[in-house]
């Protein structure tokens, strides 16, 4: 799990209001405590005209002093109306390069052109500064910063109805260290991508350029991941994006935070990877599926912004605490432990406890908050009192000991069986939903109850974890309590109590 800490005197992970309009295929970036959103497509999907381009450049302050109100979305000095553009932040400035403009009015044949323009927005001065234009028009691409180079990767050049689009493999770069108030910079050819892609995403990670997903130059969705190393001028293949249905990789977006790359595709799942990993980790799920959206992170939370799905364009912004995502942390900070050897709690951590004959097991929502203490220990704990630490995480529900396993589920909806002797995980299993309720063990089965009424029945024991059955009850609010009562389960949601009985087996 990523170690994150709430800035002092601020309200943690405040919800972000919807954008003033639903958009897809736009640019977004985070600078300081503010979220910036530029342009995008509006109105009916796949209908292109000047009227279908957002003319807004917006800012939203993500944080405020605890207890104070936020002003909402603020309009900033606009630039040209564009879709298929991208933003990226570097050293306090917001960079915009390329995009698509529609010259035709509504209900007339499309005249779509990729633009060459480039600019940067200076938040402290509330103004745009023009940069050198690209050598050719580019849209449906992405931007990344790699070793102080502003990099344009993927995309195509739309040249109006009289010419076919040109798929672009050329990767352009602009040295950001050369910019000042008098310099507009200069673009150079950095390399060429192994294949032409558009509607892709690109990020810089550990000094390398990652180009992920999109449509290939045959017009087919692709899961390929290509990694360019400027130091050796070579490309390598990364692990393919996880399968995501018919839209594999198309309109995905990615962001890096604390050395971890996070990507979100049209199936709504969030995956993570680090440099050198051979596979992707399923870190969590968005509340709403979306593509042609944007991801940004402030180091404590992941924001998924607008985009589209099969219902149309979206205006919503989801904010997920990084501590709720299943991201393996290989660099847990020393400061997360007290001098006595027990974990310290950051603000917002949920705690639960389990008492056994010889142990007090503490379950927390952040790594490495889970640990076991010898019963009878008093005063300041030392290393001998803390018997083990676990890399797993918990949530609101208390852990349960049954047989040779301690069971708990985390905020991302992953159930685990932990060895009570040493804290090691015997198995993990993804549940239908995150669970707020303490699981119930019954014989060779363990019942996990999801926050929205889903129930997962897993086989118990160190060799278990198999899904034996799944069901769902329609509930009005979050499920906060379950207790067995005779041949029924009583479920508490809000002010209601539900009684659920299973169907009798044949012959009973």
Residue pairs with C-beta under 8 A, 6 or more apart in sequence:
1 322
1 323
1 325
1 326
1 327
1 328
1 329
1 366
1 367
1 393
2 257
2 258
2 260
2 322
2 323
2 325
2 327
2 329
3 329
3 332
3 333
3 336
3 346
3 366
3 367
4 299
4 300
4 301
4 321
4 322
4 323
4 346
4 366
5 300
5 346
5 347
6 12
6 13
6 300
6 346
6 347
6 348
7 63
7 300
9 65
9 66
10 63
10 64
10 65
10 66
11 63
11 64
11 65
11 66
11 67
12 300
12 321
12 347
12 348
13 300
13 301
13 319
13 321
13 348
14 62
14 63
14 64
14 70
14 319
15 319
16 35
16 60
16 62
16 303
16 317
16 319
17 60
17 72
17 73
17 317
18 315
18 316
18 317
19 37
19 58
19 73
19 305
19 306
19 315
19 316
19 317
20 56
20 58
20 73
20 315
21 42
21 54
21 56
21 315
22 42
22 306
22 312
22 313
22 314
22 315
23 37
23 39
23 40
23 41
23 42
23 54
23 306
23 313
23 314
23 315
24 40
24 41
24 45
24 83
24 291
24 292
24 293
24 306
24 307
24 308
24 313
24 314
25 40
25 41
25 83
25 84
25 140
25 251
25 292
26 37
26 38
26 39
26 40
26 41
26 54
26 83
26 85
26 294
26 306
27 37
27 38
27 39
27 40
27 85
27 86
27 87
27 96
27 99
27 294
28 35
28 36
28 37
28 38
28 87
28 294
28 296
28 305
29 35
29 36
29 87
29 88
29 89
29 94
29 296
30 36
30 62
30 89
30 296
30 297
30 298
30 303
31 89
31 92
31 93
31 94
31 123
32 92
32 123
33 61
33 62
33 63
33 298
34 59
34 60
34 61
34 62
34 123
35 59
35 60
35 62
35 296
35 303
35 305
35 317
36 57
36 58
36 59
36 76
36 87
36 94
36 121
37 56
37 57
37 58
37 59
37 60
37 294
37 305
37 306
38 56
38 57
38 58
38 79
38 82
38 85
38 87
38 96
39 53
39 54
39 55
39 56
39 57
39 79
39 81
39 82
39 83
39 85
39 99
40 53
40 54
40 83
40 306
41 48
41 52
41 53
41 54
41 83
41 313
42 52
42 53
42 54
42 313
43 51
43 52
43 313
44 52
45 308
45 312
45 313
47 106
48 102
48 104
48 110
48 112
49 102
49 104
49 105
49 106
49 107
49 108
49 110
50 81
50 101
50 102
50 103
50 104
50 105
50 106
51 105
51 106
52 83
52 102
52 106
53 81
53 82
53 83
53 101
53 102
54 81
54 83
55 78
55 81
56 75
56 78
57 75
57 76
57 77
57 78
57 79
57 121
58 73
58 74
58 75
58 76
59 73
59 74
59 76
59 123
60 70
60 72
60 73
60 74
61 70
61 71
61 74
62 298
64 70
76 121
76 126
77 121
77 126
77 127
77 128
79 96
79 117
79 119
79 128
80 99
80 101
80 115
80 117
81 101
82 99
82 100
82 101
82 115
82 139
83 99
83 100
83 139
84 98
84 99
84 100
84 114
84 139
84 140
84 141
84 155
85 96
85 97
85 98
85 99
85 100
85 139
86 96
86 97
86 98
86 99
86 141
86 142
86 143
87 94
87 95
87 96
87 143
88 94
88 95
88 143
88 144
88 145
88 150
89 95
90 145
90 148
90 150
90 176
91 176
92 122
92 123
92 124
93 120
93 121
93 122
93 123
94 120
94 121
94 123
95 118
95 119
95 120
95 131
95 143
95 150
96 118
96 119
96 120
96 121
97 117
97 118
97 131
97 134
97 138
97 141
97 143
97 150
97 152
98 114
98 115
98 116
98 117
98 118
98 134
98 137
98 138
98 139
98 141
98 152
98 155
99 114
99 115
99 117
99 139
100 112
100 113
100 114
100 115
100 139
100 140
100 158
101 112
101 113
101 115
102 110
102 111
102 112
103 111
103 112
103 113
103 160
104 110
104 111
109 161
110 161
111 160
111 161
112 158
112 160
112 161
113 137
113 158
113 159
113 160
114 136
114 137
114 138
114 139
114 155
114 156
114 157
114 158
114 159
115 137
115 138
115 139
116 133
116 134
116 135
116 136
116 137
116 138
117 133
117 134
118 130
118 131
118 132
118 133
118 134
118 174
119 128
119 129
119 130
119 131
120 128
120 129
120 131
120 179
121 127
121 128
121 129
122 128
122 129
129 181
130 184
131 174
131 179
131 184
131 185
132 174
132 184
132 185
132 186
132 187
134 152
134 172
134 187
135 172
135 187
136 157
136 166
136 168
137 157
137 158
137 159
138 152
138 155
138 156
138 157
138 168
138 172
139 155
139 156
139 157
139 158
140 154
140 155
140 156
140 198
140 199
141 152
141 153
141 154
141 155
141 156
141 168
141 198
141 200
141 202
142 152
142 153
142 154
142 155
142 200
142 201
142 202
142 211
143 150
143 151
143 152
143 153
143 202
144 151
144 153
144 202
144 203
144 204
144 209
144 210
145 151
145 176
145 204
146 173
146 204
146 207
146 208
146 209
146 230
147 204
147 207
147 230
148 175
148 176
148 177
149 173
149 174
149 175
149 176
149 190
149 230
150 173
150 174
150 176
151 171
151 172
151 173
151 190
151 202
151 204
151 209
152 171
152 172
152 173
153 171
153 193
153 200
153 202
153 209
153 211
154 168
154 193
154 197
154 198
154 199
154 200
154 202
154 211
154 214
155 168
155 198
155 200
156 165
156 166
156 167
156 168
156 196
156 198
157 165
157 166
157 168
158 165
159 165
159 166
167 196
167 197
167 198
167 217
168 196
168 198
169 192
169 193
169 195
169 196
170 189
170 192
171 189
171 190
171 191
171 192
171 193
171 209
171 228
172 187
172 188
172 189
172 190
173 187
173 188
173 189
173 190
174 185
174 186
174 187
174 188
175 185
175 186
175 188
176 185
178 185
178 186
179 185
190 228
190 230
191 228
191 230
191 233
191 235
193 211
193 226
193 235
194 226
194 235
195 216
195 217
195 222
195 224
195 226
196 216
196 217
197 211
197 213
197 214
197 215
197 216
197 217
197 222
197 224
198 214
198 215
199 213
199 214
199 215
199 250
199 251
199 292
200 211
200 212
200 213
200 214
200 215
200 249
200 252
201 211
201 212
201 213
201 214
201 252
201 253
201 254
201 263
202 209
202 210
202 211
202 212
202 254
203 209
203 210
203 212
203 254
203 255
203 256
203 261
204 210
204 256
205 256
205 259
205 261
205 275
206 259
206 275
207 229
207 230
207 231
208 227
208 228
208 229
208 230
208 275
209 227
209 228
209 230
210 225
210 226
210 227
210 238
210 254
210 261
211 225
211 226
211 227
211 228
212 224
212 225
212 238
212 241
212 249
212 252
212 254
212 263
213 221
213 222
213 223
213 224
213 225
213 241
213 248
213 249
213 250
213 252
213 263
213 265
214 221
214 222
214 249
214 250
214 252
215 221
215 222
215 250
216 222
216 224
221 246
221 247
221 248
221 249
221 250
222 248
222 249
223 240
223 241
223 242
223 243
223 244
223 248
223 249
224 237
224 240
224 241
224 249
225 237
225 238
225 239
225 240
225 241
226 235
226 236
226 237
226 238
227 235
227 236
227 237
227 238
228 234
228 235
229 235
229 236
238 273
239 273
239 277
239 278
239 279
239 280
241 248
241 249
241 252
241 263
241 265
241 271
241 280
242 265
242 269
242 271
242 280
242 282
244 252
244 265
244 266
244 267
244 269
245 266
245 267
247 265
247 266
247 267
247 291
248 265
249 265
250 266
250 291
251 265
251 266
251 291
251 292
251 293
251 307
251 308
252 263
252 264
252 265
252 266
252 291
253 263
253 264
253 293
253 294
253 295
254 261
254 262
254 263
254 264
254 295
255 261
255 262
255 295
255 296
255 297
255 302
256 262
256 297
257 297
257 299
257 302
257 322
258 299
259 274
259 275
259 331
260 272
260 273
260 274
260 327
261 272
261 273
261 274
262 270
262 271
262 272
262 283
262 295
262 297
262 302
262 325
262 327
263 270
263 271
263 272
263 273
263 280
263 295
264 270
264 271
264 286
264 290
264 293
264 295
264 304
265 271
265 291
266 289
266 290
266 291
266 309
267 289
268 285
268 286
268 288
268 289
268 290
269 282
269 284
269 285
269 286
270 282
270 283
270 284
270 285
270 286
270 302
270 320
270 325
271 280
271 281
271 282
271 283
272 280
272 281
272 283
272 325
272 326
272 327
272 328
273 279
273 280
273 281
274 328
274 330
281 326
281 327
281 328
282 326
282 430
283 325
283 326
283 327
283 412
284 320
284 324
284 325
284 326
284 412
284 413
285 412
285 413
286 304
286 318
286 320
287 318
288 309
288 314
288 316
288 318
289 309
290 304
290 306
290 307
290 308
290 309
290 314
291 307
291 308
291 309
292 307
292 308
293 304
293 305
293 306
293 307
293 308
293 314
294 304
294 305
294 306
294 307
295 302
295 303
295 304
295 305
296 302
296 303
296 305
297 303
297 322
299 322
300 321
300 322
301 319
301 320
301 321
301 322
302 319
302 320
302 322
302 325
303 317
303 318
303 319
303 320
304 317
304 318
304 320
305 317
306 313
306 314
306 315
306 316
306 317
307 313
307 314
308 314
321 348
323 348
323 349
323 365
323 366
323 393
323 411
324 365
324 410
324 411
324 412
325 412
326 410
326 412
326 414
329 367
332 367
332 368
335 344
336 343
336 344
336 368
337 343
337 344
337 368
338 344
340 380
340 381
340 382
340 383
341 381
341 382
341 383
341 385
341 386
342 371
342 373
342 381
342 386
343 362
343 364
343 368
343 369
343 371
343 389
345 351
345 364
345 366
345 369
346 366
348 365
349 364
349 365
349 366
349 369
350 364
350 365
350 394
350 395
350 396
350 411
351 362
351 363
351 364
351 365
351 369
352 362
352 363
352 364
352 394
352 395
352 396
352 397
352 398
352 399
352 408
352 438
353 360
353 361
353 362
353 363
353 398
353 399
354 360
354 361
354 363
354 398
354 399
354 400
354 401
354 406
355 361
355 375
356 375
356 401
356 420
357 375
358 374
358 375
359 372
359 373
359 374
359 375
359 387
359 420
360 372
360 373
360 374
360 375
361 370
361 371
361 372
361 373
361 399
361 401
361 406
361 420
362 369
362 370
362 371
362 372
362 373
363 369
363 370
363 393
363 394
363 398
363 399
363 408
364 370
364 393
364 394
365 393
365 394
365 395
365 410
365 411
366 393
367 391
367 392
367 393
368 389
368 390
368 391
369 393
369 394
370 389
370 390
370 391
370 392
370 393
370 394
370 423
371 386
371 387
371 388
371 389
371 390
371 423
372 386
372 387
372 388
372 390
372 420
372 423
373 381
373 385
373 386
373 387
374 384
374 385
374 387
377 385
387 423
388 422
388 423
389 423
390 418
390 423
390 424
390 425
391 425
392 408
392 410
392 416
392 418
392 425
392 428
393 410
393 411
394 408
394 409
394 410
395 408
395 409
395 410
395 411
395 434
395 435
395 436
396 436
397 408
397 409
397 435
397 436
397 437
397 438
397 439
398 408
398 438
399 406
399 407
399 408
399 418
399 438
400 406
400 407
400 408
400 438
400 439
400 440
400 441
400 446
401 407
401 420
402 441
402 446
402 460
403 441
403 460
403 461
404 419
404 420
404 461
404 462
405 417
405 418
405 419
405 420
405 426
405 460
405 461
405 462
405 464
406 417
406 418
406 419
406 420
407 415
407 416
407 417
407 418
407 439
407 441
407 446
407 460
408 415
408 416
408 418
408 439
409 415
409 416
409 431
409 434
409 435
409 439
409 448
410 416
410 434
411 434
412 434
413 430
413 431
413 432
413 433
413 434
413 435
413 450
414 428
414 429
414 430
414 431
415 428
415 429
415 430
415 431
415 435
415 439
415 446
415 448
415 456
415 458
415 465
416 425
416 427
416 428
416 429
417 425
417 426
417 427
417 460
417 461
417 462
417 464
417 465
418 424
418 425
418 426
419 425
419 426
419 462
426 462
426 463
426 464
426 465
427 462
427 463
427 464
427 465
428 465
429 456
429 458
429 465
429 466
429 467
431 448
431 450
431 454
431 456
432 450
432 454
432 455
432 456
432 470
432 472
433 450
433 451
433 452
433 453
433 454
434 450
434 451
435 448
435 449
435 450
435 451
436 451
436 478
436 479
436 480
437 449
437 479
437 480
437 481
437 482
438 482
439 446
439 447
439 448
439 449
440 446
440 447
440 449
440 482
440 484
441 447
441 460
442 484
443 460
444 459
444 460
444 461
444 464
445 457
445 458
445 459
445 460
445 468
446 457
446 458
446 459
446 460
446 464
447 455
447 456
447 457
447 482
448 455
448 456
448 457
448 458
449 455
449 479
449 482
449 491
450 456
450 479
451 478
451 479
452 475
452 478
452 479
453 472
453 473
453 474
453 475
453 479
453 491
453 493
454 470
454 471
454 472
455 469
455 470
455 471
455 472
455 473
456 467
456 469
456 470
457 467
457 468
457 469
457 470
458 464
458 465
458 466
458 467
458 468
459 465
459 466
459 468
473 491
473 498
473 500
475 491
475 493
475 496
475 498
476 493
476 494
476 496
477 493
477 494
477 496
478 493
478 494
479 491
479 492
479 493
480 492
480 493
481 491
481 492
482 489
482 490
482 491
482 492
483 489
483 490
484 490
485 499
487 501
487 502
488 499
488 500
488 501
489 499
489 500
489 501
490 497
490 498
490 499
490 500
491 497
491 498
491 499
491 500
492 498
